[in-house]
Amino acid sequence: MAASPAPAATERTQKPADAIVVGAGLSGLVAAAELVDAGKRVVIVDQEPEASLGGQAHWSFGGLFLVDSPEQRRMGVKDSLELAKQDWDGTAGFDRDDEDDWGRRWADAYVEFAAGEKRAWLHEKGVRFFPIVGWAERGGYNAIGHGNSVPRFHITWGTGPGVLAPFIAKVKAGEAAGLVEFRHRHRVDELIVEAGAVVGIRGAVLAPDGAGRGEPSNRDEVGEFELRAPAVVVASGGIGGNHDLVRAAWPERLGTAPEHMLSGVPAHVDGRMLGIAEASGARLVNGDRMWHYTEGITNWDPIWPMHGIRILPGPSSLWFDATGKRLPVPLFPGFDTLGTLEHLMTTGHDHSWFVLTQKIIEKEFALSGSEQNPDLTGKDLKLLAQRLGSGAPGPVEAFKERGVDFVVADTLGELLDGMRALSPEAELDTANIEREIVARDREVDNEFTKDLQLTAVRGARNYRGDKLIRVATPHQILDPKAGPLIAVKLHILTRKSLGGIQTDLDSRALGADGAPVPGLYAVGEASGFGGGGVHGYRALEGTFLGGCLFTGRAAGRAIARL
């Protein structure tokens, strides 16, 4: 094995910088873009190669939470600031006076932003939206409980890359103008603190790496660096790629942490900067709050280790735990992510099952991620039109044909045999699955029913968008004309941290005494998307990218005023 190169002399910035941004994801790019607009000089530091510019946002579906938008109104949806605040409060469940103090303030400010200038601000930058608004996290409890009362999930035309595009363009223009300097392959190991203020960063220069976007890159150190500026912005994301940290933070209320999980984010989402910021005086709060999905499937064409994809399900698939028991009301597909996770963790198994038909998969299965939606990501109208035709979208069919978690069969007996073969570690009560399916199918004969999932499906079809492209016509699962039958083995998929560095409304990092740590800012997931926990215990979807936009904007504008 060749010897590692000897460390080079410590590398320093050549020109004075007004700010250093640690992390080249969406929140960091938004902060940098605001500083470029103000004529400030910025150094952007990231441990990954240039190929990963844009971070996790590049891989996202591009969903954004908006309130009372033109898209909603055109679809007949009546929304309001008051209704959105009711839903946010009922979902967040804020109950920690100290740790939730700033999270509550950020929540009020963010919902007002989503109901106010957010859409116009993005529209002015060229961001456009798919006309049909999605209905995520439907809740299923009472009016003041968890969930979105109305559809609010606005899909960006261009998905995640479409959200990133204007900010990357602005920062690249700043680079051409001499205002922005990128330092890829620079890993921060320390914040420089002098007289109680953060005045810069130190770390290791990593060896060049030709890894593609999202692929693991080496950690070989070839040098050291030190950069100084009056403001340092931590925009490094959360812990979803570090399963050890996820398990260490796993709360008792969600049961025992899973032994097996898939990763919904690249491995470089490792949480390192959270501990580094804490060691420099920042306060971390709500570390036990997290957002992981229960509908993860193994990626048949993986990019990063344990790469999983989330199914964005419509409401019709029957959901069974690993032993064959149907999940209780209202834990239907797409209704309550963490409620479902909490329930599944009581079963003693890390997986569950969807049982559905070809008719359902064609209408109701979408896959999260820019790469799984080439029509929306590529702004391809001809490809998009295929969603309205027969057959499932191409990426969905590819998973059905090649994915290790799919069972396809013409008869229920064959389907159950396939399910048993995929999960020999669990004793599957196939007789109960059959009993549940047959009983549910009898309920379809009438427009009224005691099966609340069927009631929810019919209610969803009252929304024009769901009826058009999202929710299949109710039918019997065992109807041969709706076949073949499909079962999907679902895994826990790591995604987001809901806690993080506590910040004020200028994104200034706060210390244990509640006062700002001079010179230190935090944005995006590293800040719990604002205040160390803007979502409380649960999220309403479309709020992660939005939180990156809002916190990055706040930090950039605050630093520009210095």
C-alpha positions, 0 to 999 in steps of 0.5 A: 500500500502506498504511503499517505502524502505528507501533510502540507503547510497550513492553508489560509484564505488569501483575501479577507472573508465576511463569512464562512459557510460550512456545508454546500447544501441548500441552506448554505447556498441560500445564505451565501446567495443572500450575502452575494446580493449584499456584495459580501465575500464568502468562503464555502467549505465542504468535505465532499467533492464538487460533484455533490454541490447542493447536498441532500436537496439535489436528491429530493422530490422538491416538495414545498409547503405553501399556504393558500397558494394559487395552485391550491385555489385552482384545485378548489382547496380553501386554505388559510394562515389560521388553518395552517397554524392550527395544523402546525401546532397540532402536529408539533406538540410543543411541550418543552418550555425551554428547548421549544421556546425558539422553535415555537417562534420559528414555527410562527414565522415560518408558517407566516412566510409560507402563507406570505412571501415565500411563493413570490420570492421563489417565483421571482427567482424562476421557481415554478410548481406542478399544478396538482398539489399533493396531500401528505401527512393527512393525520386522521385524528381530530381537527386539532390533532396531527396532520394537514387538513388540506393538500399543501405539498407543492412539487417543484417543476424540476424537483430538488435540482429545480429548487437549488438552481437559482441559488447555485446560479447566484453563488456561481455568479458570485464566484465569477465576480470574486465574491465567492470561493469554494473549498471542496474536500475541506473537512472542518474539525474545529471552530476557532474561538477567541475571547468567547467569539467564533472567528474561523475554522480549522480542519483537514484538506482531504485528498482529491476524489472522483466520486460521483454525486452522493457516492462515498469519498475518501477521508485521506488527509493531505494537508491542514487549513485555517480560515478566518471570518467574523461570521461562521455559518454551520450548514452541515445537515443532520445525522441520517447517514450515521446509523450509530448516532441515530440509534444513540439518539433514538427516544424511548417513546418510539420503542427500541431502535431498529437493528436494520435500517436503510439510509435515505441520505448519503453517508456524508450526512454524519452529524460531525459538525453538531458536536464541534459546534457544541464544543464551541459553546452552541447549545444542542436541543431536542436531539431525541426528535427525528423523522424516519420513514416506514415505507423504505425499499432497497434501491436496486441501483444504489449510489450510497451504502444501504441506499433506500428509496421511500414510497410516497403512497396513496391511501389504498394499499393494505398495511400489515406488520411483519406478523400479518396483523393489519395496522390500526386506525388511522395508520393508513399509507400517507397519514401519520409517519411517526405514529406508524413508526412508533406502532411498528417498533412495538411489534418486535420487527423492523419491517412491514408489508403493503399488499395491493394490486396492479391497479393501485400501484399504477395510480398511487405509487410514487417514489421520492427523489429527483432521480426516480421522477425523470419527467418532473426533474427533467421538465419533460412534458411528454414523459409526464403525460404518461402518468395519466395513461395506463401502467405504472411510471417507469421507475416504479415498474423497474422496482417492481421487476428488479427490486428485492422487496417486491412479490408479484403473483396471480393468486393470493396463495402464491403471494403469501408464499412469496412473502414468507420466503422474503421474511423467514425470520418472522412468523407470518400469519397468512391466514389472518392476512387472507381473512382481512383481505376477504373481509375488506373486499366485502365492504367495497360492495356498498358506498358506505362502510365500517372500514375507515380506510375505505372511508378515507379513500373515498374521502380522498377522491373528493379532492380533484387532484387525488381523483385525477392522478393519486387515488385509485377507484375503490375495488376488491383486492382479489378482483382478477381484473385489478391484478396481479397482486403485489406485496412490498416489504417495507423497511425503516428509512433514515431521513431527518433530524428534527432537533439541532443547534438552538438559534434565534430568528436571525439564525444566530447560534445560542449558548447554554445561557440563551445568549448568542454565541458571537460569530456563530450561525446555524441553518437548515437541518443543523439548526433543527430547521430553525430554533433547534426544533421548528417542527416539534415532534412531527413534520407536515412534509414539504417543510424540510426544503422550506426550512433550509430556504427560510433559515439560510435566508435569515442568516444571510440577511443578518450577516449582511447587516453587520 
